[in-house]
Amino acid sequence: MDAPVTAKAALLQALVSGPGYGLDLIERVKKQTNGGLVLGQGSVYPALRELERDGLLDSYECEPVPERGGRPRRYYRLNALGAKAAMEQREVVWGLFSPVGQVGQ
């Protein structure tokens, strides 16, 4: 059975609560949907790159972290266009995600 929303749509909603990196966003989507949507790395990273190419996200690297062998993590955040897109699609995916005020609680 196909997921009711795309990885790109789910990631936009997850990023409404703030910047995140790939694995963090996978966990965020899983938590925000109470396990109803579980994204794989194989779909998340291409989706993030596509969202960035589409002009909806900005990305940046943070300081290198030991658990990544000294490599930095790439964080993604919504820009103004991405925030607008996320809000426009909010009603479509509302049933899967917790209200914005409850995200991360």
C-alpha positions as CSV (number, residue, x, y, z in Angstrom):
1,M,0.0,0.0,0.0
2,D,1.3,3.5,-0.9
3,A,1.9,6.0,1.8
4,P,-0.8,8.7,1.8
5,V,1.9,11.5,1.6
6,T,5.2,11.7,-0.2
7,A,8.6,11.9,1.6
8,K,8.9,15.5,0.4
9,A,5.6,16.4,1.9
10,A,6.4,14.7,5.2
11,L,9.8,16.3,5.4
12,L,8.3,19.8,4.8
13,Q,5.9,19.2,7.7
14,A,8.7,17.9,10.0
15,L,10.8,20.9,9.2
16,V,8.0,23.3,10.4
17,S,9.2,22.7,13.9
18,G,12.8,23.7,13.1
19,P,16.0,22.6,11.3
20,G,17.1,19.0,11.3
21,Y,19.5,16.5,9.6
22,G,18.5,13.4,7.7
23,L,18.3,10.8,10.5
24,D,16.8,13.3,12.9
25,L,14.0,14.1,10.4
26,I,13.3,10.4,9.9
27,E,12.8,10.0,13.6
28,R,10.8,13.3,13.8
29,V,8.4,12.1,11.1
30,K,8.0,8.7,12.8
31,K,7.3,10.4,16.1
32,Q,5.0,13.0,14.7
33,T,2.9,10.4,12.9
34,N,2.9,8.0,15.9
35,G,4.7,5.5,13.7
36,G,2.1,5.9,10.9
37,L,4.8,6.9,8.4
38,V,8.3,5.6,8.5
39,L,10.7,7.0,5.9
40,G,13.8,5.3,4.8
41,Q,17.2,6.9,4.2
42,G,16.9,5.9,0.5
43,S,14.0,8.3,0.1
44,V,14.8,11.0,2.6
45,Y,18.2,12.2,1.3
46,P,17.1,12.4,-2.4
47,A,13.9,14.2,-1.3
48,L,15.9,16.7,0.8
49,R,18.2,17.5,-2.1
50,E,15.2,17.9,-4.4
51,L,13.5,20.2,-2.0
52,E,16.6,22.3,-1.8
53,R,16.9,22.4,-5.6
54,D,13.3,23.4,-5.7
55,G,14.2,26.4,-3.5
56,L,12.1,25.3,-0.5
57,L,15.0,24.5,1.8
58,D,18.4,25.9,2.8
59,S,21.1,23.6,4.1
60,Y,24.3,24.2,6.1
61,E,26.9,22.1,7.8
62,C,27.6,22.2,11.5
63,E,30.8,21.4,13.4
64,P,32.3,17.9,12.8
65,V,30.9,15.3,15.2
66,P,32.9,12.3,16.6
67,E,30.1,9.8,16.0
68,R,30.3,10.6,12.3
69,G,34.1,10.0,12.2
70,G,34.8,13.7,12.4
71,R,32.5,14.6,9.5
72,P,30.0,17.5,9.8
73,R,26.2,16.9,9.7
74,R,24.2,18.7,7.0
75,Y,21.2,20.4,8.5
76,Y,18.1,21.5,6.5
77,R,15.7,24.3,7.3
78,L,12.7,25.8,5.6
79,N,13.1,29.1,3.9
80,A,10.2,31.5,3.4
81,L,9.0,29.7,0.2
82,G,9.3,26.3,1.9
83,A,7.3,27.5,5.0
84,K,4.6,28.8,2.6
85,A,4.5,25.4,0.8
86,A,4.3,23.5,4.1
87,M,1.4,25.6,5.3
88,E,-0.4,25.2,2.0
89,Q,-0.2,21.5,2.2
90,R,-0.9,21.3,5.9
91,E,-4.5,20.4,5.5
92,V,-3.7,17.5,3.2
93,V,-1.4,15.8,5.7
94,W,-3.0,17.1,8.9
95,G,-4.4,13.7,9.9
96,L,-0.9,12.2,10.0
97,F,0.9,15.0,11.9
98,S,0.4,16.3,15.4
99,P,-0.7,19.9,15.7
100,V,2.3,22.3,15.5
101,G,2.0,23.2,19.2
102,Q,2.5,19.5,20.1
103,V,5.5,18.8,17.9
104,G,8.5,17.6,19.9
105,Q,6.6,17.1,23.1
